[in-house]
C-alpha cells in the first residue's frame, strides 16, 4: 500500500491538496496532508517564532501515522521543498521516494531566503523572525478561472511564518541522497518564484526533470494531471 504524504506551500494549508487527495483515495491510496505550524486558520503563533525544526517535526509526525507496511511517497509543493529536504536527513529509511512539485529545494547550509532566482533582490538581513508574510489573493492571473474555487482558496489563505526560511538546512546524510527524487515544474510559474532557482541548479548539474503544463497551483487547478504524474513518476 502506498501512503502519499502531501506537504503544502506558502500561504496554504493541508486543504490545498483536497482535490488531489480525493482522487488518490478513490484509487485506493492513503493520503496524509498536514497543515504546517503557523499556517492553521486563526493560528496562535502570531508574534512568536516558528522555526524550520517545527515544520520538520510536523512532517515527521504526519509520516508516523502511516501504517508500518506502507510505502511512503513524500510530496513537496513550492516552499515545502525546504522542510521536506531536511526530513530526508532523519527519515530516509521510511520514504520510498520524494516528489518535488515546483519546489524550492535547498543545498547544505542554505536558507529559504537564499533561494531567490537571479534578478530577484535578496531580502533584508534583519528580517524579524516572528514576521508573518501576508498572503496575496488568487485569481485568473494565477491560473484560477472557476469562481467557486477562487472563493474557496481566498477564504482559506493564511499568512506564512518567515522563521522557517531564516533557518539553514543541514544536509549530511548519505542515506538521504539515496532516496529516489523526482522533480517537476509547471510551465506557467513566474520566473521570480524560488522554485526557478532550483530549476536552474538542476540544469547546471544535468539532472532531468518534467515540465507539466499549468500554473504554480496546479494541485488545485488541475488535480487530475498532478495525480497522474504522482502515480507515474
Residue pairs with C-beta under 8 A, 6 or more apart in sequence:
1 29
1 30
1 67
1 69
1 70
1 71
2 29
2 30
2 70
2 71
2 72
2 73
2 96
3 29
3 30
3 31
3 32
3 66
3 67
3 70
3 71
3 72
3 73
4 21
4 24
4 29
4 30
4 31
4 32
4 72
4 73
4 75
4 230
5 32
5 33
5 34
5 59
5 62
5 63
5 66
5 72
5 73
5 74
5 75
6 14
6 17
6 20
6 21
6 31
6 32
6 33
6 75
6 77
6 219
7 33
7 34
7 36
7 59
7 74
7 75
7 76
7 77
7 80
7 83
7 84
8 14
8 16
8 17
8 33
8 35
8 36
8 39
8 77
8 78
8 80
9 16
9 77
9 78
9 79
9 80
9 102
10 78
10 79
10 133
10 135
10 160
11 39
11 133
11 135
11 136
11 157
11 158
11 159
11 160
12 39
12 156
12 157
12 158
13 35
13 36
13 39
13 40
13 41
13 156
13 158
14 33
14 34
14 35
15 33
15 35
15 156
16 33
16 77
16 153
16 217
16 219
16 220
17 31
17 33
17 219
18 33
18 220
19 219
19 220
19 223
20 31
20 219
20 223
20 226
20 227
20 230
21 31
21 33
22 223
23 223
23 224
23 227
24 31
24 227
24 230
24 231
25 31
27 227
27 231
30 66
30 67
30 70
32 62
32 63
32 65
32 66
34 58
34 59
34 61
34 62
35 58
36 54
36 55
36 58
36 59
36 80
36 83
37 43
37 45
37 50
37 54
37 55
37 58
37 161
38 45
38 50
38 54
38 132
38 160
38 161
38 163
39 158
39 160
39 161
40 158
41 156
41 158
43 158
45 161
46 132
46 159
47 130
48 130
49 129
49 130
49 161
49 163
50 161
50 163
50 164
51 129
51 163
51 164
51 167
52 82
52 83
52 86
52 163
52 164
52 165
52 167
52 169
53 167
54 164
55 82
55 83
55 164
56 83
56 86
56 87
56 90
58 83
59 74
59 83
59 84
59 87
60 87
60 90
60 91
63 72
63 74
63 87
63 91
63 94
63 95
66 72
66 94
71 96
72 94
72 95
72 96
73 95
73 96
73 97
73 98
73 99
73 230
74 84
74 87
74 88
74 95
74 97
74 98
74 99
75 98
75 99
75 101
75 230
76 83
76 84
76 85
76 98
76 99
76 100
76 101
76 103
76 105
77 101
77 102
77 103
77 219
78 101
78 102
78 103
78 104
78 193
78 194
78 195
78 216
79 103
79 104
79 112
79 160
79 165
79 194
80 103
81 100
81 103
81 104
81 105
81 106
81 195
81 198
82 104
82 105
82 106
82 112
82 115
82 164
82 165
82 169
83 164
84 98
84 100
84 103
85 105
85 106
85 169
85 171
86 169
86 170
86 171
88 95
88 98
88 173
88 176
88 179
89 170
89 171
89 172
89 173
89 176
90 173
92 173
92 175
92 176
92 178
92 179
93 175
95 179
96 180
97 179
97 180
97 181
97 182
97 233
98 179
98 180
98 181
98 182
99 181
99 182
99 184
99 229
99 230
99 233
100 181
100 182
100 183
100 184
100 198
101 184
101 186
101 218
101 219
101 226
102 184
102 185
102 186
102 189
102 193
102 195
102 216
102 218
103 183
103 195
103 198
104 112
104 115
104 193
104 194
104 195
104 197
104 198
105 183
105 198
105 201
106 112
106 114
106 115
106 168
106 169
106 171
107 169
107 171
107 201
108 169
108 170
108 171
108 172
109 168
109 169
109 170
109 171
110 168
110 169
111 165
111 166
111 167
111 168
111 169
112 164
112 165
112 166
112 167
112 194
113 122
113 123
113 127
113 162
113 165
113 166
114 122
115 194
115 197
115 198
116 122
116 123
116 192
116 194
116 197
117 191
117 192
117 193
117 194
117 196
117 197
117 200
118 200
119 191
119 192
120 192
127 162
127 166
128 162
129 162
129 163
129 166
130 161
130 162
130 163
131 161
131 162
131 163
132 159
132 160
132 161
132 162
133 159
133 160
133 161
133 162
134 159
135 157
135 158
135 159
135 160
136 157
137 154
137 157
138 144
138 150
138 153
138 154
138 157
138 217
139 150
142 215
142 216
142 217
143 188
143 214
143 215
143 216
143 217
143 218
143 221
144 150
144 153
144 215
144 217
144 220
144 221
149 220
149 221
153 217
153 220
182 209
182 210
182 233
183 198
183 199
183 202
183 207
183 208
183 209
183 210
184 209
184 210
184 211
184 212
184 229
184 233
185 195
185 196
185 199
185 209
185 210
185 211
185 212
186 211
186 212
186 213
186 214
186 215
186 216
186 218
187 211
187 212
187 213
187 214
188 213
188 214
188 215
188 216
189 195
189 196
189 215
189 216
190 196
190 216
193 216
195 216
199 209
202 208
202 209
210 229
210 233
212 218
212 225
212 226
212 229
213 225
214 221
214 222
214 225
215 221
218 225
218 226
219 226
